[in-house]
Amino acid sequence: MKWMIASDIHGSAYFGAKLADRFEKEGAQRLILLGDLLYHGPRNDLPEGYAPKELIPILNGLKDRIFCVRGNCDWYLFLNPGSVSIPKGGSENSYMIFEDGIVRLVSLDGRTLMESGKYCTEQ
């Protein structure tokens, strides 16, 4: 399977259209987008062709072939399940559960450490 991998469109309909065209010309089956799709970010200038509302239909036209992750300029939700065997920074051995729209960080002894962005002191 051929995959195209790209990131940081930053709301540019101009470059988004060019990418969609190259995706079709490459004959790739999947487009992996590594974040920063619609927003230019607080530290960046506006890119050429900045028009997020025009970019959305371009990406939606490929929606059955796109896999995306959020980037640092996207809506700042980051999930890190920690480590099962070698936790860092004083954190506990842990894993993550995603169920019914709720994310829980859980210690290996079954205690909920964090739930949807809130630290838990007791369970």
N, C-alpha and C positions, 0 to 999 in steps of 0.2 A: 504494500500500500504506500502511496506517495502522499506525504504530508508537507504542507507549507507552514512555516512558523514565522510569525511577525509580532511586533509589539509597538506600542506608543503611537497610535494614530492621532491621539489628542484632539479629537473632534474635527479633523480636517476632512471634509467631504471630497476635496480635491485629491488628496493622497489616498483616501479610502477607496475612491473609484479606481485609481491607478492600481492599487493592491488587488481589488476584486478582478480587474482585467487581467493582471498577471496570474492570479490564481486560476482563472479559466484557461489561459494560454499554457500554463505549466501542466495542466491536466491532473492536478492534485485532487485526491479524494477528500482530504480533511484540511481545514485551515485552523491552526492553533494560534490563538491570539493571547499574548502574555500581558494583558492589562493595558490600562490607560487608553481606553477606547474613545470616550466622549469628552472628557474634561482636559483642558490644557494644563491645569495645575497652578498653584499659587506662585510658583517661582519661575514659570516659563512665560515667554511671550506667546501671543496667539500665532499658531502655525498658518501657513498659506492655506486659504480656502476653509478657514475655521467656520463650520456650520454644522454643529452636532445634529440638528433636526434634519438636515439633508443626508447626513451620514447614516442615520438609523435605518432608513429604507434600503440603503445599499447593503448593510450588514444583514438586515432581515431577509434579503433576497438569497442569502447564503446560509440561513439559520440551520438547515438540516445537515450542514457540513462543517459547522463551526464549533469548536470547543474553546471556552474562554476562562481565564482567571482574572482576578482583579489586580490592578497595579497600585503603585503608591499614590497616584493622583485620582484613583477611583474612590468610591465611597468607603473610608479607612477602616474596614473590618478585616482583621488578620487572624487566622486560626493557627495555633501551633500546639500540637498534642504533647509536646515535651518529649521525653525519652523514657522508654520502658526500662532500659538497663543502665544508662549512664546520664542521669539528669544533670543539668548545668545550673549554675547560679543559685544554688540552694533550693531549687524546686524539687518536688517529689517525683518518684517513678510514676508515670502517668500515661493515660491514653485519652481519646476523645470519643464521645458519643453524639451523634446528630440524630434527633428523633422529633418528628412533628414540629419542625421549625425551631427547635430549641437545641442549643449546643451546650454540652456539659464536658468539662475537663474533670477526669476521674482518676483518683489515686489507685494504685494496684490493690489496695485493701478495700476498694469500693466506695470511698468517701468522695462526694462531689466537692471539688476544689473551687470551681468557677462554673457559673451557669449564665449563658447569654451575656457575657461581659461583666458579671457581678461576682465578686469574690465571696465565697461561702466560708463561714467560720465553724459552723456546726451542721451536721447532717443527721 
